[in-house]
Amino acid sequence: MPYQQTIEYLFGLQKHGIKFGLSNSRQLMALMGDPHLRFSSVHIAGTNGKGSTASFLAAMLQAAGYRVGLYTSPHLVSFTERIRINNVPVTEERVIDLAERVRARYEGLQSTDGGALTPTFFEVTTAMAFTCFAEERVDAAVVEAGMGGRLDSTNVITPMVSVITNIDVEHTEFLGTTLERIAEEKAGIIKQGVPVVTGAVQPQAVKVIEQRAASCGAMVHRMPKDFEGVLRTRGPEQMFEYRGIRTRLADLRIGMLGSHQVGNASLALAAIECLDGRGMAVPEPALRNGLAGAVWEGRLEKVAERPDIYLDGAHNPASARTLADAVRDLKTNYRHVVLVIGILMDKDHRGILSQLVPLADRIVATRPNYARALDIVSLLAEIGAFPGRVDAAETVAGAIGLARQGAAESDLILITGSLYTVGDARAVLRPGAAGPLQGLKG
């Protein structure tokens, strides 16, 4: 089956919707020979910062000489980005092979509840990823939960450490409408005796996490109570001090922009401390080199110059607020800020826009090439009265063209609102950069 046909099959599974429950995932794993039992792992849940934290963690482990799997979602340009070995996306040929084998194992079978086994997109892709990690004999896999945690497909693993980045209101139609209910879903990744690292700060969320951990006999390490990162130098290369659970490290450098990345790096460092206590040591030079070299596409990623263009996948009010704080720091280096924004229809448009619109001198409204994208007319109505100039373009490529028109070399163009908007922009501005790389077996 050709690659494009394979991708169409996978995305065609979205017709089965989003199903919370582990029965399908456990059945798929059994059909594939229980690959999730053949590698060590770190499990990451939370509202924001999961991808960056995963990237920091995987980079440090790789710098220490470990063979590292990385499973994240969604992708920006190519599906292959979701499954990586030592930060190299799998090949298209490997995607075809994995998809065909998973499909061949489940088609025509009954599920454990008696009906036809009809796994969802994420259930199948998780089975593909875990099969790949087992076959590649990774020393550790860094696994990002897709949504929630308790009933997420990835929750079949028993990790060496569980990481919950933070908790805010999101996906209320699936996870619940209160912070406590959402926290219960995220805390569902906590396993018996497995240490927990968290950046959650709201008392309601912290209480839920601690109660779940206590019931599992799991030690909880909270930021900033038990560990923290202290920013020392801002700029294209940030420097911070880590005051850890047992370790103190000065003059650590990261290339990811935004002071919030210090927090994400600190979560990864705390997870590394937990791994060290469970037999997976990472020496200090590897910590430093991994942090300094870690990158995460689409998170304040600079993709063009003169004018500088940054991409950020902020898609909820909390991530938009974090992005706004980072842009305020950047603004001092630029004349004007041009905001290119496209949002999905099921997101909190007003919450996102309220954080970002006040920072802009000019706005270009657009929509990503995705079925759930908010239409331009509705987006313009949400933006409302704006003292600067507002343009609109039906495609992200067109919006980039409009943003560049009249922009000076000293302006900042920020493209955000959705990872799908960022993916479309990255395909235009960095063609081929996120595509599948060669070098993996299979």
Secondary structure, 3 states (H helix, E strand, C coil): CCHHHHHHHHHHHHHHCCCCCCHHHHHHHHHCCCHHHCCEEEEEECCCCHHHHHHHHHHHHHHCCCCEEEECCCCCCCHHHHEEECCEECCHHHHHHHHHHHHHHHCCCECCCCCECCCCHHHHHHHHHHHHHHHCCCCEEEEECCCCCCCCHHHHCCCCEEEECCCCCCCHHHHCCCHHHHHHHHHHHCCCCCCEEECCCCHHHHHHHHHHHHHHCCCEEECCCCCEEEEEECCCCEEEEEECCCCEEEEEEECCCCCHHHHHHHHHHHHHHHHHCCCCCCCHHHHHHHHHHCCCCCEEEEEECCCEEEEECCCCHHHHHHHHHHHHHHHCCCCCEEEEECCECCCCHHHHHHHHHHHCCEEEECCCCCCCECCHHHHHHHHCCCCCEEEECCCHHHHHHHHHCCCCCCCEEEEECCHHHHHHHHHHHCCCCCCCCCCCCC
